[in-house]
Amino acid sequence: MRSHERLIEAAQLEFAVRGADASLEKIARGAGVSIGTLYRHFPSRLDLLVAAFEPRLQEFLDGAGEALAVDDPWEGFVSYLENLFRVQAGDRGFNDFLSRRFPGNAETERIHDLLCRQIDQVLARAQRAGRVRDDIALADIVNLIWSNGRMIDATRATAPGAWRRYLHLMLDAYRAEAAHALPEPPMSQEQLYRAMVQLNEGD
């Protein structure tokens, strides 16, 4: 196996367990190469992240396409989020990637913009059908991703399927028939973007 492939394989294993901030030195050792070789193949951590997460991303996009094709808008919305959180639960690094923004990197921005468009699409379809309350916004779904990520970390070793229970509890609160006035508006797109950048910066 070539160095490039060994690095991707080692990165997938390490990111899945340690998250997106996993040690690059440890990844290089796991691939049997020097840190200099790692940087020759992947000049930045983000380059390695994108390469390592490509299979997870494709797994997610395949499931997302199936969810977007579901005839019933509510079932499509539920299916989309279940697919999203299932992939999130299976890989700590991908969880980090979903939760953050990496400004200045065109590829990660493209991927996140695609995810946001998909969420907007599946959410708007369920809202037009009167199944999801009208005041739910993209930022509410991203906040759910953040919350689910912490819960996944807490239960990974003891109850790895617990995320499904709490997702469906939250989905009941999203139903139009459960709507009541909320004391705070959703985060604006700018606020959401800044929050995702700050998560990446460790603020």
N, C-alpha and C positions, 0 to 999 in steps of 0.2 A: 504494500500500500504506500502511495506517495506521501510526502510530508504534508502536503495540502489537505489530503483526505484524512490523514491521522489527526491533524490539528482540529478539523471540523468535528470528528468523532469524539475526541477528548473534550472539546468545548461543549458539545451537546450534553455529555455526561456531567461535567462540572457545573455548567449553568443550570441544569435541571435540578441539581441538589443544592447548590450554593446561591443561585440567583445571578442576576446580570452583573453584579459586582465581584464575581468569583475571581480568584487569583489567576492572572495570565501566566505567571511563572509556573503555577501548578499545572495549568493546561499544557504548557510547553513540555514539562516533565512527563506528563501523561502520554504525550504524543511521541516522546523519545527524541525531542529536538531542543535546541537552545532557544532562549527568548528572542535572540536576534533573528533566528529563522522564522519564528512566529511573526515578528514584525515585518519581515520581508514579504511574507504571504498576506498578512493582514495589518496594514499600517496603523490602524486604530482599533480600539475595542469594539466600536460600532460596526466596523467591517466584519469582524469575527462574529459578533452577535447576529447580524443579518444573515450571514452564511449558515450559522448554526441553527437558526430558527426557521430556515426556509421550509423544512419538512413539516414542522408544527404549523406554520402559517398556511401551508397548502392544505393540511388536514382541516384546519379551521375554515378556510375558504370553501372547501368542498362541502362541509356541513352547512355553512352559511347559504350556499347556493340552493341546497335542498330546502332549507327553512324558508327562504324567500319565495320558493315555488309552491309552498303549501297554500291551498285555496282559502282556508279559514284564517282570517287576519289574526285572531287571538292565538290560535294554535301555531301560526307562523312566528309570532312574537315570542311565545314560550319556547318553541323549538330553537329559535336563533340564540336566545340567552342560554338555554341548556347546553347547546353546542359550544358557545363561547366559554362558559364556565367549566365545562368538562375539559377542554383543552387547557384552560388556565390552571385547573387543579392538577393536571398531569405534569407540569413543568414549572418550577419556581422561577426560572429565568424568563420564560414566556410571560408569566404573570407580571414580572417587573416590566417587561417590554410593553405590555398592554397598558400599564398604569402610568407610564411616563411619556414625555415628549423630548425629542433630541433635536433642537433647532440647529440649523446649519447643515444637517445631513439630508440630502434630497430624497434618498431611498426610504429612510424611516418616516419622513414627513409624508411621502406618497402612501406608504402602508397605513399610517394612522388616518390620513384623510379618507382613504378607502373604507376603513372600519367605521369612521364617523358617518360617512354617506350611507353605509349599509344600515347602521343603527337608526339613522333618521328615516330611512325608507321603511323599515319594518315597523318602527314606532308610528310613523304617520299613517300607514295603512290601517293599523289597529285602531288608531284614534278616529280616522274617518268612518270606520265601521261602528263607532260608538262602543268599542270594547275596552279601550284604555282611556283613562281620564285625560282630559284635554290639557291639563297643566303640567304633565310630565314632559321633560325636555331631555335633550342629549346629555346634559350635565348630570341629570339624575341617574342615568344609566351608567355613566362613568363613575359616579360616586358609589354605585352598587358594585362595580368592578373592584374599586378600592376596598370596600367593606368585605367583599367576598375573598379578596386576596389575603387579608389579615386572618379571616376565619379559616381559610385553607391552611395557612401556616400553623395555626393553633391546633388544628385537628388532624393534620396530615398523618401522624403516626398512630393515633388512637381511634379515629373515626373518619377515614378518608372519604366517605360518601356523605358526610353531614352537610356539605354545601348545598345539596339538592333540597333538603328540608328547608333551609333558610332562604334559598332562592324562591321557593314556592310560597313561603310565608310572605315574602316581600311582594311577590306577584299579586297576591290577593289585595294588597294595598294599592296596586296600580289599576285595579279594575274600575271602570267608570261608575259602576253602581256603588262602590265604596267611597266615592269622592266626597270630601268635605274641604272647607276653606283651609289653606295652609298659611302659617304665620310669616313665611319668608319666600321670596321669589326664587326661581332657579338661578344658579350661577350663569353669568353671561358667557358667551364664547371666549371672550378675552380673559375673563377670570379663570375659566376652566383651563385654557391653554397655559396661563401663567402657573397655575397650581401643578400641572403635569410637568412643567419645566423644573419647578422648585423641588418636586419629588426626585427628579434625576440629579439635581445639584445637592441633594441631601439637606435642604433647608427645612 
